[in-house]
Amino acid sequence: MKQIETGVGAAPRRLVQRWCAATLLVTALGVSSAADAQLKVRYPIVDYREFEIEPFADTTFDKPKSGLSNNQRYTIEYGFGPLPNWFVEVGHELTAPNGENIIYDATEVESYLQLTPTGKYFGDLAMFAEYEHPLHQGDPKHFMFGPLAQTEFGEIAGISALHTLNLLFTRTVGNNRTDATEFDPRWQSRLLVNPLFQPGFEYYGQIDEILNPGTPAQQQHRIGPVLVGVNNFAPYGKLKYEFGYLFGLTDATPSGTVRWRLEFEIPF
């Protein structure tokens, strides 16, 4: 994920308004599980002097009475990069567990701190932190943190591959908190065929208590294909997309999960 070149003028107000309207339309059309961790691979490259609107969602599929089917979650985040190595986002999450009515679930604040200059070393590294404040007072607050890494190596038929790793940990505080430390590893690899078409695969894990992980059947593990791309509308910004299907690998994981992600990037 390369940075947008700076020095480009801000997008016209009318274009920004249209993009915001398009984002709201997406939220109305697609919604997506809340008790589980978000299905999103985060990238360590900070987009300096850029404003982003990012909706993403996931929906699960399984046997009708399993309790694992039709869990929906939708998140929309607004972010900007005020410094070359720091990016911050604010978001809100809506959920519909097991096909129930959609409700507003939580507000979140995220921070990315890029630790290495882009492309200078073998890989790029950042630290990620998130605070999630639930809507309902009886629910615990969540803190997520961990490293993000990305590197480009290996070739298939002369096409380079980009690999991204997230190692994220979650703790709870406040009402109904627990002493558990949740571990959420994530991996994405994709071929850099061209900016519009980058096929690959990704993996998501969720271990509710890293010190007492239980058997693999009690953990959540997903893997599946993903398609990533970006369209440049310079000087007005970029539109990125991701679409993936994840297969459940354990009894605790839904048999299938569809996830999508859009990102409108506007330089300022």
C-alpha positions, 0 to 999 in steps of 0.5 A: 500500500503506497502513500499518495504523493503530497502536494496535491490540492484538496478535493472539491467540496462537491466531490467530497459530499458525493463520496460521503453520500455514496458511503452512506448508501453503502451502509444502507445496503450492506451490514455486517458479527460483533462479539468476534474481532473485526475481519480487517487486515491493517496496513502499517503504511501511514497515508500522510496528509490524507482523509479517509472514509472507510466502510467495511462489513462481514456476514457469516453463513452456517447451519440455520440453528447453529447460532453461527449463521447470519451474524452481521457487522458493519463498521465505518471509520473516518481517519486522517494523517496529520503527521508523516508517521501517525494516522488516527481514525474514529469509527462506529460499529453496528451489529445484528447477531444471528439475524436480529435487528441492527443496532448501534454497538460501539464507538472506537478510536484507533491510532497507527504509529509507523516505526520505519521509513516506507521502503527503507528496510526489508519490511515496514513496521507500525504499532497499532492501538484501539479503544472501543467504547460500547453503547451499553453500560453493562458491556466492557470496554476493549483495548486492542494493541499490537504490531503491524508488519508488511514486506514484499518478497517472492514472485509467481510467474514474475509477479511480486507478492506483498505480505502483511501480518497483524499480531493483535491482543485485546484486553477488557476494562470496566463493567463485566471485564475479564482477565483474559487476553485475546489474541487475533493473528491476521495474515494477507498475501497478494500478487501485485498483478496491477493496481486494479487487480491483486488476488491473494489469500488471507487468514484470521484467527481468534483465541479468546484466552492466549494463556489458556487457549483450549483445543483448536476446535474451541478457537476461531480460524478462517482462511480464504481468497481475497481480491484487492484493488485501487483506482486512482482519480488524481488529483481527487483521490483514490478508491480502494476495495477488498472482497473476500470469502473465508472458510471456517476451519474449526467447529467454533467458526462459521462455515463461511464468511463474506467480507468487503471493504471500501476506502475513499482516500482524499488528499488535503 
